Amino acid sequence: MLFSKLSKALSDDNRLKILKYLSDGQKNVTQVADRLNVEENLASHHLRILASLGFLKNEKRGREVYYHINEVKFVNLIKDLHRSPIFREIIKEALKD
């Protein structure tokens, strides 16, 4: 069930763009919406999904909510994937230069 939710969340192009954008630092909903060229409510929806799965953390400052990558979640995800022989090979292949 969780793997299904994770794969669904990470299969959306906008969510992947959000993760890439946030890798440069924290951003608020308006900044994310502008970057994706979508309405704020759609950007907020994508951010909530990523946050509900633990990929993002948020910090409220006044009326603004700033989102940033939850590095611990990604480290744990990589560790979990690394325990599987097939994913370990995929990770090794992906990291080759």
Secondary structure in CASP SS format (residue, H / E / C, confidence):
PFRMAT SS
TARGET T0000
AUTHOR 0000-0000-0000
METHOD secondary structure of the structure
MODEL  1
M C 1.00
L H 1.00
F H 1.00
S H 1.00
K H 1.00
L H 1.00
S H 1.00
K H 1.00
A H 1.00
L H 1.00
S C 1.00
D C 1.00
D H 1.00
N H 1.00
R H 1.00
L H 1.00
K H 1.00
I H 1.00
L H 1.00
K H 1.00
Y H 1.00
L H 1.00
S C 1.00
D C 1.00
G C 1.00
Q C 1.00
K E 1.00
N E 1.00
V H 1.00
T H 1.00
Q H 1.00
V H 1.00
A H 1.00
D H 1.00
R H 1.00
L H 1.00
N C 1.00
V C 1.00
E C 1.00
E H 1.00
N H 1.00
L H 1.00
A H 1.00
S H 1.00
H H 1.00
H H 1.00
L H 1.00
R H 1.00
I H 1.00
L H 1.00
A H 1.00
S H 1.00
L C 1.00
G C 1.00
F C 1.00
L E 1.00
K E 1.00
N E 1.00
E E 1.00
K E 1.00
R E 1.00
G C 1.00
R C 1.00
E E 1.00
V E 1.00
Y E 1.00
Y E 1.00
H E 1.00
I E 1.00
N C 1.00
E H 1.00
V H 1.00
K H 1.00
F H 1.00
V H 1.00
N H 1.00
L H 1.00
I H 1.00
K H 1.00
D H 1.00
L H 1.00
H H 1.00
R C 1.00
S C 1.00
P H 1.00
I H 1.00
F H 1.00
R H 1.00
E H 1.00
I H 1.00
I H 1.00
K H 1.00
E H 1.00
A H 1.00
L H 1.00
K C 1.00
D C 1.00
END
